[in-house]
């Protein structure tokens, strides 16, 4: 009995260490999966559709309330801006999910590109809004 207990006292730490070391060398699965990307795409599409619905409501409301062509034009410009920003936000979220499917060494460059693309799209939307408001 004493030898049996001594055997387990000596082998248990060895087996535990081997188990821990063995799990260290397994390939890690990416943080995101293609299903996560598909979910982000569907969510982005919903956000764009919601922005489109809101833009239509705002234009109709501006037409009903004042009937002033300037108010209607401003509502259209604002709606177009909101839709463009919804596209930019959605594209960024999808791109970030795609980045998460890459190997860790490639993720940061991918995220940086996604951020740069978002900044470009946002700046473009803002410039269009400013030019149309004048």
N, CA, C and O of each residue as an XYZ file, in Angstrom:
536
protein
N       0.816     -1.179      0.000
C       0.000      0.000      0.000
C       0.865      1.249      0.000
O       0.591      2.214     -0.713
N       1.924      1.214      0.820
C       2.817      2.350      0.925
C       3.545      2.592     -0.396
O       3.731      3.743     -0.793
N       3.952      1.540     -1.071
C       4.632      1.672     -2.361
C       3.680      2.231     -3.425
O       4.086      3.023     -4.275
N       2.436      1.820     -3.370
C       1.426      2.300     -4.319
C       1.222      3.820     -4.169
O       1.151      4.543     -5.163
N       1.131      4.289     -2.927
C       0.948      5.713     -2.652
C       2.191      6.491     -3.101
O       2.067      7.560     -3.698
N       3.353      5.975     -2.824
C       4.593      6.621     -3.220
C       4.697      6.705     -4.741
O       5.157      7.707     -5.289
N       4.264      5.641     -5.412
C       4.270      5.636     -6.874
C       3.433      6.793     -7.420
O       3.891      7.520     -8.301
N       2.220      6.970     -6.909
C       1.336      8.033     -7.394
C       1.838      9.417     -6.996
O       1.660     10.373     -7.749
N       2.448      9.538     -5.852
C       2.999     10.829     -5.438
C       4.128     11.267     -6.371
O       4.320     12.462     -6.600
N       4.854     10.324     -6.895
C       5.958     10.661     -7.794
C       5.516     10.809     -9.248
O       6.046     11.655     -9.968
N       4.570     10.013     -9.680
C       4.175     10.057    -11.085
C       3.115     11.111    -11.392
O       3.056     11.603    -12.519
N       2.290     11.463    -10.438
C       1.229     12.448    -10.694
C       1.793     13.794    -11.158
O       1.293     14.340    -12.141
N       2.808     14.351    -10.498
C       3.363     15.629    -10.983
C       3.994     15.510    -12.372
O       3.923     16.441    -13.175
N       4.604     14.367    -12.647
C       5.217     14.164    -13.964
C       4.139     14.130    -15.041
O       4.281     14.766    -16.085
N       3.078     13.399    -14.791
C       1.983     13.313    -15.760
C       1.298     14.674    -15.953
O       0.936     15.038    -17.072
N       1.129     15.401    -14.882
C       0.520     16.730    -14.975
C       1.394     17.656    -15.808
O       0.887     18.380    -16.665
N       2.674     17.643    -15.572
C       3.600     18.487    -16.335
C       3.583     18.128    -17.809
O       3.570     19.011    -18.667
N       3.582     16.844    -18.105
C       3.527     16.423    -19.503
C       2.223     16.856    -20.157
O       2.218     17.270    -21.316
N       1.140     16.765    -19.438
C      -0.146     17.194    -19.978
C      -0.170     18.683    -20.263
O      -0.695     19.118    -21.288
N       0.395     19.459    -19.360
C       0.430     20.908    -19.567
C       1.328     21.286    -20.739
O       0.982     22.150    -21.545
N       2.479     20.636    -20.824
C       3.390     20.938    -21.930
C       2.804     20.520    -23.266
O       2.979     21.207    -24.272
N       2.122     19.415    -23.274
C       1.513     18.943    -24.517
C       0.454     19.901    -25.023
O       0.310     20.080    -26.233
N      -0.283     20.515    -24.129
C      -1.330     21.444    -24.572
C      -0.750     22.771    -25.031
O      -1.419     23.517    -25.747
N       0.471     23.079    -24.638
C       1.093     24.345    -25.058
C       1.418     24.358    -26.550
O       1.448     25.420    -27.171
N       1.656     23.205    -27.114
C       2.090     23.143    -28.496
C       0.972     22.869    -29.483
O       1.235     22.660    -30.667
N      -0.252     22.867    -29.028
C      -1.361     22.665    -29.937
C      -1.635     23.955    -30.693
O      -1.457     25.051    -30.161
N      -2.061     23.816    -31.917
C      -2.385     24.993    -32.718
C      -3.620     25.663    -32.122
O      -4.625     25.014    -31.832
N      -3.517     26.954    -31.952
C      -4.633     27.701    -31.394
C      -5.608     28.040    -32.513
O      -5.212     28.413    -33.617
N      -6.871     27.902    -32.206
C      -7.872     28.261    -33.204
C      -7.998     29.777    -33.243
O      -7.799     30.436    -32.223
N      -8.321     30.336    -34.391
C      -8.469     31.777    -34.484
C      -9.582     32.255    -33.560
O     -10.518     31.518    -33.248
N      -9.456     33.506    -33.133
C     -10.451     34.054    -32.211
C     -11.809     34.195    -32.890
O     -12.843     34.086    -32.230
N     -11.818     34.431    -34.170
C     -13.067     34.577    -34.916
C     -13.165     33.459    -35.947
O     -12.164     32.887    -36.378
N     -14.385     33.176    -36.317
C     -14.629     32.124    -37.296
C     -15.398     32.717    -38.476
O     -15.885     33.844    -38.395
N     -15.508     31.969    -39.561
C     -16.321     32.456    -40.677
C     -17.769     32.762    -40.262
O     -18.411     33.643    -40.835
N     -18.268     32.035    -39.274
C     -19.626     32.322    -38.788
C     -19.685     33.697    -38.132
O     -20.687     34.403    -38.247
N     -18.605     34.076    -37.441
C     -18.557     35.409    -36.826
C     -18.539     36.490    -37.897
O     -19.157     37.543    -37.740
N     -17.829     36.224    -38.980
C     -17.784     37.176    -40.089
C     -19.168     37.315    -40.713
O     -19.612     38.425    -41.004
N     -19.844     36.199    -40.915
C     -21.195     36.229    -41.486
C     -22.158     36.988    -40.572
O     -23.011     37.738    -41.048
N     -22.020     36.792    -39.279
C     -22.858     37.517    -38.320
C     -22.599     39.012    -38.403
O     -23.535     39.811    -38.382
N     -21.335     39.390    -38.496
C     -20.983     40.816    -38.613
C     -21.545     41.398    -39.913
O     -22.009     42.537    -39.930
N     -21.505     40.622    -41.001
C     -22.054     41.099    -42.272
C     -23.562     41.302    -42.168
O     -24.089     42.299    -42.663
N     -24.251     40.376    -41.536
C     -25.699     40.497    -41.384
C     -26.051     41.690    -40.501
O     -26.999     42.421    -40.788
N     -25.298     41.884    -39.441
C     -25.538     43.020    -38.547
C     -25.273     44.343    -39.267
O     -26.020     45.308    -39.105
N     -24.216     44.376    -40.051
C     -23.898     45.588    -40.813
C     -25.018     45.905    -41.799
O     -25.401     47.065    -41.957
N     -25.538     44.884    -42.455
C     -26.633     45.079    -43.408
C     -27.871     45.622    -42.697
O     -28.543     46.518    -43.208
N     -28.170     45.074    -41.515
C     -29.323     45.564    -40.741
C     -29.149     47.031    -40.359
O     -30.101     47.809    -40.419
N     -27.947     47.401    -39.972
C     -27.687     48.797    -39.585
C     -27.861     49.738    -40.769
O     -28.400     50.833    -40.614
N     -27.414     49.326    -41.942
C     -27.581     50.147    -43.142
C     -29.068     50.274    -43.476
O     -29.554     51.365    -43.777
N     -29.776     49.164    -43.420
C     -31.214     49.198    -43.710
C     -31.951     50.093    -42.719
O     -32.868     50.824    -43.094
N     -31.547     50.033    -41.458
C     -32.166     50.887    -40.446
C     -31.871     52.362    -40.733
O     -32.749     53.212    -40.585
N     -30.654     52.659    -41.136
C     -30.301     54.040    -41.476
C     -31.116     54.521    -42.674
O     -31.528     55.680    -42.718
N     -31.349     53.640    -43.644
C     -32.153     54.001    -44.809
C     -33.601     54.296    -44.414
O     -34.203     55.249    -44.908
N     -34.150     53.481    -43.528
C     -35.525     53.698    -43.066
C     -35.620     55.023    -42.319
O     -36.549     55.801    -42.538
N     -34.664     55.274    -41.443
C     -34.663     56.525    -40.683
C     -34.520     57.731    -41.612
O     -35.160     58.761    -41.401
N     -33.694     57.603    -42.621
C     -33.499     58.713    -43.563
C     -34.804     59.021    -44.300
O     -35.178     60.182    -44.467
N     -35.490     57.963    -44.737
C     -36.781     58.178    -45.418
C     -37.785     58.853    -44.496
O     -38.503     59.760    -44.916
N     -37.839     58.416    -43.242
C     -38.752     59.016    -42.269
C     -38.433     60.491    -42.061
O     -39.336     61.326    -41.997
N     -37.142     60.808    -41.957
C     -36.738     62.190    -41.729
C     -37.108     63.086    -42.907
O     -37.542     64.220    -42.710
N     -36.940     62.588    -44.123
C     -37.304     63.370    -45.308
C     -38.819     63.582    -45.349
O     -39.281     64.691    -45.618
N     -39.587     62.537    -45.086
C     -41.050     62.669    -45.068
C     -41.498     63.646    -43.982
O     -42.396     64.459    -44.197
N     -40.870     63.557    -42.833
C     -41.217     64.450    -41.730
C     -40.893     65.896    -42.079
O     -41.681     66.796    -41.789
N     -39.751     66.120    -42.693
C     -39.371     67.482    -43.088
C     -40.331     68.022    -44.132
O     -40.657     69.209    -44.115
N     -40.787     67.177    -45.035
C     -41.726     67.603    -46.075
C     -43.092     67.934    -45.473
O     -43.745     68.885    -45.902
N     -43.523     67.157    -44.486
C     -44.833     67.369    -43.872
C     -44.843     68.594    -42.957
O     -45.767     69.406    -43.004
N     -43.830     68.715    -42.143
C     -43.802     69.754    -41.117
C     -43.702     71.142    -41.725
O     -44.548     71.997    -41.467
N     -42.706     71.363    -42.506
C     -42.511     72.707    -43.033
C     -42.787     72.812    -44.514
O     -43.221     73.855    -45.005
N     -42.541     71.755    -45.207
C     -42.685     71.788    -46.641
C     -41.616     72.639    -47.309
O     -41.608     72.807    -48.528
N     -40.719     73.172    -46.494
C     -39.638     74.020    -46.986
C     -38.626     73.141    -47.728
O     -38.147     72.141    -47.195
N     -38.315     73.527    -48.948
C     -37.391     72.713    -49.748
C     -36.005     72.655    -49.120
O     -35.286     71.671    -49.293
N     -35.632     73.684    -48.405
C     -34.318     73.697    -47.742
C     -34.286     72.646    -46.624
O     -33.285     71.948    -46.465
N     -35.364     72.531    -45.855
C     -35.434     71.534    -44.783
C     -35.421     70.115    -45.348
O     -34.782     69.221    -44.795
N     -36.131     69.923    -46.451
C     -36.161     68.610    -47.092
C     -34.775     68.264    -47.631
O     -34.313     67.132    -47.484
N     -34.117     69.234    -48.253
C     -32.768     68.998    -48.785
C     -31.790     68.678    -47.658
O     -30.938     67.801    -47.802
N     -31.914     69.389    -46.536
C     -31.040     69.133    -45.392
C     -31.295     67.728    -44.829
O     -30.356     67.028    -44.451
N     -32.559     67.324    -44.775
C     -32.892     65.976    -44.300
C     -32.310     64.918    -45.237
O     -31.841     63.876    -44.779
N     -32.339     65.178    -46.534
C     -31.760     64.226    -47.501
C     -30.243     64.114    -47.319
O     -29.681     63.019    -47.326
N     -29.601     65.265    -47.157
C     -28.140     65.270    -46.984
C     -27.765     64.543    -45.695
O     -26.838     63.732    -45.675
N     -28.489     64.840    -44.624
C     -28.216     64.195    -43.344
C     -28.471     62.692    -43.435
O     -27.693     61.897    -42.908
N     -29.546     62.305    -44.095
C     -29.842     60.888    -44.275
C     -28.774     60.179    -45.082
O     -28.362     59.071    -44.738
N     -28.325     60.811    -46.152
C     -27.261     60.211    -46.975
C     -25.980     60.045    -46.164
O     -25.277     59.042    -46.288
N     -25.686     61.048    -45.329
C     -24.500     60.961    -44.468
C     -24.644     59.799    -43.483
O     -23.715     59.011    -43.306
N     -25.808     59.696    -42.847
C     -26.032     58.617    -41.880
C     -25.918     57.242    -42.537
O     -25.377     56.309    -41.943
N     -26.423     57.122    -43.750
C     -26.324     55.851    -44.479
C     -24.868     55.541    -44.818
O     -24.415     54.407    -44.666
N     -24.143     56.555    -45.276
C     -22.727     56.356    -45.610
C     -21.929     55.952    -44.370
O     -21.046     55.098    -44.446
N     -22.243     56.565    -43.236
C     -21.526     56.212    -42.004
C     -21.909     54.809    -41.534
O     -21.072     54.090    -40.989
N     -23.150     54.422    -41.737
C     -23.564     53.053    -41.388
C     -22.806     52.041    -42.247
O     -22.380     50.993    -41.761
N     -22.644     52.372    -43.533
C     -21.839     51.507    -44.420
C     -20.402     51.429    -43.913
O     -19.833     50.341    -43.820
N     -19.818     52.573    -43.587
C     -18.431     52.608    -43.122
C     -18.268     51.819    -41.828
O     -17.322     51.045    -41.682
N     -19.201     52.018    -40.885
C     -19.131     51.282    -39.623
C     -19.261     49.778    -39.858
O     -18.504     48.987    -39.296
N     -20.213     49.398    -40.681
C     -20.418     47.980    -40.964
C     -19.223     47.361    -41.661
O     -18.796     46.259    -41.316
N     -18.683     48.072    -42.642
C     -17.510     47.552    -43.344
C     -16.332     47.372    -42.390
O     -15.578     46.405    -42.497
N     -16.181     48.310    -41.459
C     -15.085     48.223    -40.488
C     -15.283     47.016    -39.571
O     -14.336     46.272    -39.315
N     -16.499     46.820    -39.080
C     -16.763     45.682    -38.195
C     -16.521     44.352    -38.901
O     -15.949     43.429    -38.321
N     -16.956     44.260    -40.144
C     -16.738     43.030    -40.913
C     -15.243     42.816    -41.142
O     -14.736     41.705    -40.989
N     -14.549     43.881    -41.505
C     -13.105     43.771    -41.739
C     -12.379     43.340    -40.467
O     -11.458     42.525    -40.521
N     -12.787     43.880    -39.336
C     -12.144     43.504    -38.065
C     -12.391     42.023    -37.751
O     -11.493     41.334    -37.266
N     -13.587     41.541    -38.022
C     -13.861     40.117    -37.804
C     -12.998     39.262    -38.734
O     -12.481     38.219    -38.332
N     -12.851     39.714    -39.975
C     -11.989     38.972    -40.903
C     -10.549     38.980    -40.418
O      -9.838     37.984    -40.555
N     -10.121     40.096    -39.856
C      -8.752     40.175    -39.329
C      -8.544     39.154    -38.215
O      -7.469     38.568    -38.089
N      -9.572     38.952    -37.418
C      -9.453     38.024    -36.293
C      -9.337     36.567    -36.745
O      -8.952     35.704    -35.956
N      -9.665     36.290    -38.002
C      -9.521     34.924    -38.504
C      -8.098     34.658    -38.983
O      -7.738     33.512    -39.251
N      -7.296     35.698    -39.089
C      -5.919     35.549    -39.559
C      -5.005     35.105    -38.426
O      -5.386     35.114    -37.255
N      -3.803     34.720    -38.796
C      -2.796     34.374    -37.809
C      -2.459     35.626    -36.994
O      -2.520     36.736    -37.522
N      -2.108     35.464    -35.729
C      -1.831     36.630    -34.877
C      -0.801     37.597    -35.465
O      -0.899     38.805    -35.255
N       0.171     37.081    -36.188
C       1.208     37.956    -36.741
C       0.669     38.883    -37.833
O       1.253     39.936    -38.088
N      -0.422     38.510    -38.472
C      -0.991     39.318    -39.553
C      -2.165     40.175    -39.098
O      -2.640     41.024    -39.852
N      -2.636     39.963    -37.877
C      -3.843     40.651    -37.427
C      -3.663     42.161    -37.301
O      -4.540     42.918    -37.718
N      -2.559     42.611    -36.742
C      -2.406     44.047    -36.500
C      -2.363     44.837    -37.800
O      -2.986     45.895    -37.892
N      -1.651     44.356    -38.793
C      -1.602     45.048    -40.081
C      -2.993     45.094    -40.712
O      -3.382     46.103    -41.300
N      -3.729     44.008    -40.585
C      -5.083     43.949    -41.121
C      -5.986     44.955    -40.407
O      -6.755     45.669    -41.051
N      -5.893     45.011    -39.083
C      -6.699     45.963    -38.306
C      -6.337     47.399    -38.653
O      -7.213     48.257    -38.753
N      -5.048     47.660    -38.837
C      -4.616     49.006    -39.222
C      -5.209     49.404    -40.569
O      -5.625     50.548    -40.750
N      -5.248     48.466    -41.514
C      -5.834     48.738    -42.823
C      -7.338     48.975    -42.703
O      -7.882     49.858    -43.366
N      -8.008     48.197    -41.867
C      -9.447     48.379    -41.652
C      -9.731     49.754    -41.054
O     -10.684     50.424    -41.452
N      -8.909     50.167    -40.107
C      -9.075     51.496    -39.507
C      -8.824     52.597    -40.538
O      -9.546     53.593    -40.575
N      -7.810     52.418    -41.365
C      -7.506     53.412    -42.400
C      -8.647     53.509    -43.413
O      -9.020     54.605    -43.833
N      -9.195     52.366    -43.799
C     -10.326     52.364    -44.731
C     -11.537     53.056    -44.113
O     -12.252     53.788    -44.796
N     -11.765     52.824    -42.824
C     -12.879     53.467    -42.130
C     -12.675     54.987    -42.097
O     -13.600     55.749    -42.378
N     -11.473     55.411    -41.757
C     -11.194     56.847    -41.692
C     -11.395     57.505    -43.059
O     -11.913     58.619    -43.141
N     -10.992     56.828    -44.119
C     -11.176     57.351    -45.476
C     -12.654     57.473    -45.817
O     -13.089     58.494    -46.349
N     -13.418     56.443    -45.513
C     -14.853     56.464    -45.812
C     -15.567     57.532    -44.994
O     -16.447     58.221    -45.512
N     -15.201     57.678    -43.726
C     -15.824     58.690    -42.868
C     -15.478     60.095    -43.358
O     -16.343     60.970    -43.396
N     -14.240     60.309    -43.724
C     -13.833     61.622    -44.230
C     -14.553     61.949    -45.530
O     -14.960     63.090    -45.747
N     -14.708     60.964    -46.386
C     -15.422     61.162    -47.645
C     -16.883     61.521    -47.395
O     -17.421     62.432    -48.025
N     -17.517     60.808    -46.478
C     -18.929     61.079    -46.155
C     -19.081     62.489    -45.583
O     -20.022     63.205    -45.927
N     -18.162     62.880    -44.721
C     -18.220     64.219    -44.121
C     -18.000     65.298    -45.177
O     -18.673     66.328    -45.165
N     -17.065     65.062    -46.083
C     -16.789     66.048    -47.137
C     -17.995     66.210    -48.052
O     -18.333     67.329    -48.438
N     -18.638     65.123    -48.397
C     -19.832     65.172    -49.251
C     -20.942     65.915    -48.536
O     -21.642     66.728    -49.141
N     -21.108     65.637    -47.238
C     -22.161     66.320    -46.460
C     -21.917     67.827    -46.422
O     -22.840     68.619    -46.611
N     -20.675     68.211    -46.177
C     -20.351     69.640    -46.110
C     -20.581     70.310    -47.463
O     -21.129     71.411    -47.525
N     -20.167     69.653    -48.545
C     -20.314     70.260    -49.867
C     -21.779     70.370    -50.282
O     -22.144     71.298    -51.004
N     -22.621     69.440    -49.837
C     -24.020     69.478    -50.202
C     -24.834     70.419    -49.313
O     -25.930     70.828    -49.697
N     -24.326     70.763    -48.153
C     -25.028     71.668    -47.270
C     -24.855     73.126    -47.689
O     -25.604     73.993    -47.238
N     -23.898     73.395    -48.526
C     -23.652     74.792    -48.930
C     -24.477     75.204    -50.104
O     -24.381     76.345    -50.556
